[in-house]
Amino acid sequence: ETGVTQTPRHLVMGMTNKKSLKCEQHLGHNAMYWYKQSAKKPLELMFVYNFKEQTENNSVPSRFSPECPNSSHLFLHLHTLQPEDSALYLCASSPTSTGQISPEAFFGQGTRLTVV
Amino acid sequence: DAKTTQPNSMESNEEEPVHLPCNHSTISGTDYIHWYRQLPSQGPEYVIHGLTSNVNNRMASLAIAEDRKSSTLILHRATLRDAAVYYCILRDPLSGSARQLTFGSGTQLTVLP
């Protein structure tokens, strides 16, 4: 138990569906992240939020839409996905890092997404 | 960004020590060396981090070369539960990109019974 909770753990969706992934942490962290991990590939950073503001978007297609309503919650809204978007989606959080000595990041267990 | 180089895979026998190497020849003076590991079907978990001195915690030890161009994660007695992908990552807390926490391919550690 890392303190970062992701729901659902597994999701199967059609290419025309709209779904959302949820991430929640009550660790008092101000930075939250979405990562994508495809089979046999390294983790790819998708989005970074710091104090609810998006600070990084690593060229992610617009069919992935993040939302951070507060520092404890992070969503990833999905629409018109493709089969190649099937992957493990991981959420992480960490204390605000700039100026602080290397804080560790805590990861959720991920959502295994299958697009059919 | 400073990069790290790790072997793709390593094997160890159960109950024996494991030394996982990482090269980071372009490390800057303000980069911290972090290690994470990812167990099967789980998200990565923090293992240890250090700047210049060797570090110990309940999970592992981190040995950092004097010139900081390489480091070694040491698992003192490998167990089957230590089988995972181990990532060596550099982070500069003074950098605006410090929050990015970029992962490479890591080292797949197999522990043999």
Chai-1 contact restraints between the chains, C-beta under 6 A:
chainA,res_idxA,chainB,res_idxB,connection_type,confidence,min_distance_angstrom,max_distance_angstrom,comment,restraint_id
A,A31,B,R99,contact,1.0,0.0,6.0,A-B,restraint_1
A,P42,B,F103,contact,1.0,0.0,6.0,A-B,restraint_2
A,P42,B,G104,contact,1.0,0.0,6.0,A-B,restraint_3
A,P42,B,S105,contact,1.0,0.0,6.0,A-B,restraint_4
A,L43,B,F103,contact,1.0,0.0,6.0,A-B,restraint_5
A,L45,B,Q100,contact,1.0,0.0,6.0,A-B,restraint_6
A,V48,B,R99,contact,1.0,0.0,6.0,A-B,restraint_7
A,L90,B,G43,contact,1.0,0.0,6.0,A-B,restraint_8
A,S97,B,P93,contact,1.0,0.0,6.0,A-B,restraint_9
A,S97,B,A98,contact,1.0,0.0,6.0,A-B,restraint_10
A,S97,B,R99,contact,1.0,0.0,6.0,A-B,restraint_11
A,Q100,B,P93,contact,1.0,0.0,6.0,A-B,restraint_12
A,I101,B,P93,contact,1.0,0.0,6.0,A-B,restraint_13
A,S102,B,Y32,contact,1.0,0.0,6.0,A-B,restraint_14
A,S102,B,H49,contact,1.0,0.0,6.0,A-B,restraint_15
A,S102,B,R91,contact,1.0,0.0,6.0,A-B,restraint_16
A,S102,B,P93,contact,1.0,0.0,6.0,A-B,restraint_17
A,E104,B,Y46,contact,1.0,0.0,6.0,A-B,restraint_18
A,A105,B,L101,contact,1.0,0.0,6.0,A-B,restraint_19
A,F107,B,G43,contact,1.0,0.0,6.0,A-B,restraint_20
A,F107,B,P44,contact,1.0,0.0,6.0,A-B,restraint_21
A,G108,B,G43,contact,1.0,0.0,6.0,A-B,restraint_22
A,Q109,B,Q42,contact,1.0,0.0,6.0,A-B,restraint_23
A,Q109,B,G43,contact,1.0,0.0,6.0,A-B,restraint_24
A,G110,B,G43,contact,1.0,0.0,6.0,A-B,restraint_25
